[in-house]
Amino acid sequence: MKTENNSLQFKTNINCGGCIAKVTPFLNDAKGIFQWEVDTENKDKILTIKTDGITKEEIIEKVQEAGFKIESLN
């Protein structure tokens, strides 16, 4: 059985380990996220999410629920 993993990228203001810790439960509890990471070294703090069924809108909602700014890059 092959699962298709799509990768979505977002510009965020998640800029440190504490921020990542704060957003982790929101992203880990979201159904349809296969894997995610934030590049805090990048000036745009790029959040990359490998999806397995979650929509861009749902990801944006989750990150905003955690209290962060987010905008889609793709």
C-alpha positions as CSV (number, residue, x, y, z in Angstrom):
1,M,0.0,0.0,0.0
2,K,1.5,3.3,-1.1
3,T,0.8,6.5,0.8
4,E,1.3,9.7,-1.1
5,N,3.1,12.3,0.9
6,N,2.7,15.9,-0.2
7,S,5.0,18.5,1.2
8,L,3.7,21.9,2.1
9,Q,5.7,24.9,3.2
10,F,4.7,27.9,5.3
11,K,6.3,31.1,6.4
12,T,5.9,31.4,10.2
13,N,7.1,33.3,13.3
14,I,8.1,30.1,15.1
15,N,11.6,31.1,15.8
16,C,13.1,29.2,18.8
17,G,13.0,25.9,20.6
18,G,10.4,27.2,23.0
19,C,8.1,28.1,20.1
20,I,8.6,24.7,18.6
21,A,7.7,23.1,21.9
22,K,4.6,25.2,22.1
23,V,3.4,24.3,18.6
24,T,4.4,20.6,18.8
25,P,1.2,19.3,20.5
26,F,-1.0,21.1,18.0
27,L,0.8,19.7,15.0
28,N,1.3,16.2,16.5
29,D,-2.4,15.9,17.4
30,A,-3.5,17.0,13.9
31,K,-4.7,14.1,11.8
32,G,-3.0,13.9,8.4
33,I,0.4,15.2,9.2
34,F,3.1,12.6,8.4
35,Q,6.1,14.6,9.5
36,W,7.0,18.3,10.1
37,E,9.9,20.6,10.9
38,V,10.7,24.3,11.3
39,D,13.9,25.8,9.9
40,T,14.6,28.4,12.5
41,E,17.9,29.3,10.8
42,N,15.9,30.6,7.8
43,K,14.9,34.3,8.2
44,D,11.3,33.3,7.2
45,K,11.2,30.4,9.8
46,I,10.0,27.9,7.1
47,L,7.6,25.2,8.4
48,T,7.7,22.1,6.2
49,I,4.9,19.6,6.6
50,K,4.7,16.2,4.9
51,T,1.0,15.7,4.7
52,D,-1.1,12.6,4.6
53,G,-4.6,14.0,4.1
54,I,-4.6,17.3,6.0
55,T,-5.4,20.5,4.1
56,K,-3.4,23.7,3.9
57,E,-6.3,25.5,5.7
58,E,-6.3,23.0,8.5
59,I,-2.6,23.4,9.1
60,I,-2.9,27.2,9.2
61,E,-5.7,26.8,11.7
62,K,-3.6,24.6,14.0
63,V,-0.6,26.9,13.9
64,Q,-2.8,29.9,14.6
65,E,-4.5,28.0,17.5
66,A,-1.0,27.6,19.0
67,G,-0.6,31.4,18.8
68,F,1.7,31.8,15.8
69,K,1.5,33.6,12.5
70,I,1.6,31.5,9.4
71,E,1.2,32.0,5.6
72,S,1.3,29.5,2.8
73,L,4.3,29.4,0.4
74,N,2.8,26.9,-2.1
